[in-house]
């Protein structure tokens, strides 16, 4: 999307260009990304973060691609 024509880009692409979500192999990623890896990555850059809240985000993040692939996101 970042390389797309201006009208193809979403708002705030500078802030939202990288969405992290857990997944098995799919057509949008390079491999598997587990809940544990996401939790470790987020807490690694936010050491004062809330592990419980971050764990919940990691647990439900696998739904992000399904949502982005839906008709609600273009």
C-alpha positions as CSV (number, residue, x, y, z in Angstrom):
1,X,0.0,0.0,0.0
2,X,2.8,2.4,0.8
3,X,4.1,2.2,-2.8
4,X,0.6,2.5,-4.3
5,X,-0.8,5.6,-5.9
6,X,-1.9,8.2,-3.4
7,X,-5.6,7.4,-3.8
8,X,-4.8,3.7,-3.1
9,X,-3.2,4.4,0.2
10,X,-5.0,4.3,3.5
11,X,-5.0,7.2,6.0
12,X,-2.0,7.3,8.4
13,X,0.1,4.9,6.4
14,X,3.2,6.2,8.2
15,X,1.8,5.0,11.5
16,X,0.1,1.8,10.4
17,X,2.3,0.3,7.7
18,X,3.3,-2.6,9.8
19,X,0.6,-4.7,11.5
20,X,1.7,-7.5,13.7
21,X,-0.6,-10.4,14.1
22,X,-0.1,-14.1,14.8
23,X,-0.5,-16.5,11.9
24,X,0.3,-19.8,10.4
25,X,1.6,-19.7,6.8
26,X,-0.5,-17.5,4.6
27,X,-0.2,-15.5,1.4
28,X,0.7,-12.2,3.1
29,X,3.6,-13.3,5.3
30,X,6.9,-15.1,5.2
31,X,6.2,-17.8,7.8
32,X,4.7,-18.7,11.1
33,X,4.4,-16.1,13.9
34,X,3.2,-17.4,17.2
35,X,1.5,-15.7,20.1
36,X,4.6,-16.3,22.2
37,X,6.8,-14.5,19.6
38,X,4.4,-11.6,19.3
39,X,4.2,-11.2,23.1
40,X,8.0,-11.3,23.4
41,X,8.5,-8.8,20.6
42,X,6.0,-6.3,22.0
43,X,7.2,-6.6,25.6
44,X,10.8,-6.3,24.3
45,X,10.2,-2.8,22.9
46,X,7.7,-1.9,25.7
47,X,9.3,-3.3,28.8
48,X,6.8,-1.4,31.0
49,X,3.9,-2.8,29.1
50,X,1.2,-4.8,30.7
51,X,1.9,-8.5,30.0
52,X,-1.8,-9.5,30.6
53,X,-3.1,-7.0,28.1
54,X,-0.4,-7.7,25.6
55,X,-1.2,-11.4,25.9
56,X,-4.8,-10.7,25.1
57,X,-3.8,-8.7,22.1
58,X,-1.5,-11.5,20.9
59,X,-4.2,-14.1,21.5
60,X,-6.8,-12.3,19.3
61,X,-4.4,-10.8,16.8
62,X,-4.8,-13.8,14.4
63,X,-8.2,-12.3,13.4
64,X,-6.5,-9.2,12.0
65,X,-5.9,-10.6,8.5
66,X,-9.4,-12.0,8.2
67,X,-10.7,-8.6,9.1
68,X,-8.4,-6.8,6.6
69,X,-9.3,-9.3,3.9
70,X,-13.0,-8.6,4.5
71,X,-15.1,-6.1,2.5
72,X,-14.7,-3.6,5.3
73,X,-11.1,-2.9,4.6
74,X,-9.8,-1.7,1.2
